Structures are given as structure tokens and as C-alpha cells.
């Protein structure tokens, strides 16, 4: 299925043109995107380090997670909005960029990891909430989360430095 006409239409939209040509809009949106990613990764890292028993061990896991959750979701919402705005002006070339594709797959995997943690591991949080070292399943979820988010950031940065001509996997 060929989506290229859809992505070209997005690229030619009034919103894409505004982001791309109106004063300092693009660099401002890009800066907000970086701030949002730093907020998301920073708050998730604190929670994940608590899951690994490496930080905030004097506080219950539920307190650490609850204190940071609103910041994480706020940062994530801002990252989505700014990410879409950054995508639009170059939609036709970004959607076929392998680094973009890998980043999107990693975002889905990070979401699945979080979903499994919430659905399975966090159900027994009452048992291990105040222990310094949570169960192996919680530590694995934290380690996977850190790995996913670090690679999401790396592949996100690579998007802007890889053109389709440089991309050996552009045919995917």
C-alpha cells in the first residue's frame, strides 16, 4: 500500500507550511520537543532506577511513581504535539526514513513494556512497594524501559541526520 500521496498532502498542508516558514516556529517547536523528551526520559529514568533498587530506595515505589506520573504524561503529550509539528514539513521523506521507523517501533515496544508492567507486575506492588529491591519482573521492566527510551532518543536524533539517499534501508 502506497502512502506517499497522503504524506505529500500532509507536507503541503497549511500547518506544515506555517511550521516550516513562519519566523522561528520550527526551531521553537524543536526546542520544546527536546525539553519534552528530557522531561519524559528524566522522570521515567527516576522511576526505573527505583525499580532497579538504585535510587530513591528510602521511598515507596508507589510514591515515586505517583509524584512523577503527571510530569511524565505532560511531557509525553508535549512531545507528541511537537513531534507531529516537526514531522509535517518533511512528512514525505521522514516516514520512509529507517531511523523514524525504528523509533516508532521502539515507542510501541516501550508502551507494551509499560502495559505489561502495569497489568502484571504492578498488581503485586503492595507486597514489594517498600522493599529496596523489587522483584525480578519489576527490575526487568525498569531495565527494558531505560533501554527502550535511550534507543528512542538515539534513533530520534538520527532522523535529522539521515537523508533517504544516505539510508541503506530506505526501500523498507
Residue pairs with C-beta under 8 A, 6 or more apart in sequence:
3 95
4 92
7 91
7 92
7 95
8 91
8 92
10 16
10 87
10 88
10 91
10 92
11 88
11 89
11 90
11 91
11 92
13 88
15 85
15 88
16 88
16 89
16 91
17 89
18 25
19 25
19 26
19 29
19 85
19 86
19 88
19 89
20 26
20 88
20 89
26 86
26 89
29 82
29 85
29 86
30 82
30 86
32 78
32 82
33 78
33 79
33 82
33 83
33 86
35 78
36 75
36 76
36 78
36 79
36 82
37 75
37 79
37 153
37 156
38 75
39 71
39 72
39 74
39 75
39 78
40 72
40 75
40 76
40 79
40 149
41 149
41 150
41 153
43 68
43 71
43 72
43 75
44 72
44 145
44 146
44 149
45 146
45 149
46 55
46 56
46 64
46 68
47 61
47 64
47 65
47 68
47 72
47 142
48 142
48 143
48 145
48 146
49 55
49 56
49 142
50 56
50 57
50 59
50 61
50 64
50 65
50 142
51 61
51 134
51 138
51 139
51 141
51 142
51 145
52 139
52 142
52 143
53 132
53 133
53 134
53 139
56 64
57 132
60 129
60 130
61 125
61 128
61 129
61 130
61 134
61 138
62 125
62 129
87 94
87 95
93 163
93 164
94 100
94 159
96 164
96 167
96 170
96 172
97 159
97 162
97 164
97 167
97 170
98 162
98 167
98 168
98 169
98 170
98 172
99 155
99 156
99 158
99 159
99 162
99 167
100 155
100 159
101 172
102 151
102 155
103 152
103 155
103 156
103 159
106 148
106 151
106 152
106 155
107 152
109 148
110 145
110 148
110 149
110 152
113 141
113 144
113 145
113 148
114 141
114 145
116 141
117 137
117 138
117 141
117 145
120 137
121 135
121 137
121 138
121 141
122 138
124 135
128 134
128 135
128 138
133 139
164 170
